[in-house]
Amino acid sequence: MNWLHLVSYFWGGAFLANAIPHLVSGQRGEPFQSPFAKPPGEGLSSSTVNVLWGSFNVVVAYLLICRVGEFALLDTNDVVALGLGALLLSLFLARRFGRFHGGNTPSGS
């Protein structure tokens, strides 16, 4: 097992997780934060920009997961690395974007 492959799968999972909100928002025709907005990561980008950014993230995820080493769904280490990358970035994004969309309010408030 090459640990660099696991690092690649971790980041592949992060890019894959990042693709989801951009693609979904874009396909729904809704603006969403992106690195290209003003201010970057806080302002809203068009649905078209989000589809393009989400698609770019899918391509990077593909390269990191499928073109580095031999990713195997039946290899626990490979799946854990990918899953941790996706989970940690998802938790970060939930906190980051929750402040713009009301997702950081405690339950019951």
N, C-alpha and C positions, 0 to 999 in steps of 0.2 A: 504494500500500500504506500503510495506516494502522498505525503502530507500536503504538497502543493496542489495536488488534484482536489483534496478536500477543501482547501482555501478557495479554489476556483469554483467549486460547487456551492460553497457558502455564498460567494458574491453572485453566482448565477441565480440562487434563490432570492437574493435581495433584489436583483434587477427584475426578476419575474414578478415578485410581489409589487414592485414599483410600477410595473406596466399596467396592472389591473385598474387602479383608480383613473389613470389617464385614458385608457381605452374605453372604459365604461362611461366616464363623463363625456368624452368626445363622441362616442356612438349615440349617446342620449341627446347630443346637441347642446350640452351644458358647458359653460366655462369652468375652468378649474385652475388652481395654482400650478405653475410650472417654473422651471429655471429661466424661462424666456420672458416672464411677466415683469412688470415694473411695480414695485421692487421685486427682484427675483425671489421666487418661492413664496411670495405673499400676495402679489397682485394676481389677477385672473388672466389666463390665456384663453384664446378661442378654442372651440371644440375641435377645429381642424388641427391646430397646433398640438392639442392633447393627443389626438389620434396618431399624429406623426411621432411625438415624443414616446408614447406608449409602444408604438411599433419598433422604434429604435431600441427600447428597453428589452423587448422580446428578442430581437436579433442578438443583442449583447448576451442575454441569458442563454440563448441557444449556443452561442460560441463558447461560453464558459462551462456549460453543462455537457454539451454533446460533442464538442471538438477538443476538449482537454481530457486526456486519459480515456477511461472506458467506464462512464457512469452506468451503474447497474441498479435498477429499482429493487433488486433482491439483496443488495449489499447495504446492510444497516448503516455502516459508516457514511456511505455516499448519501443516503436519504436523510440521515440526521444532519449532516453538514448543510445540505440544501434547505432542509426544514428550518434549521436554526437561522440561516441567513434570511429566509422569508419571514419568520416569526419576529426576529429582532427588528428588522426594518419596518415591518407592519406595526409593531408597538410604537416605534419612534414616530412613524407617520401619523398614527392615531393621535398621539399627544400633540404633534406639530400642527396638524391641520384641524384638530378638534377645537382649537381656540378660535378658528374662523367659522366653524360650522356648528358650534354648540355641543360638540361631542365630549368636552372635558367637564361637563357639569356632573356633580355627584348624583347617584340615583336617589330618587325620592325628593328631589328639589323642585 
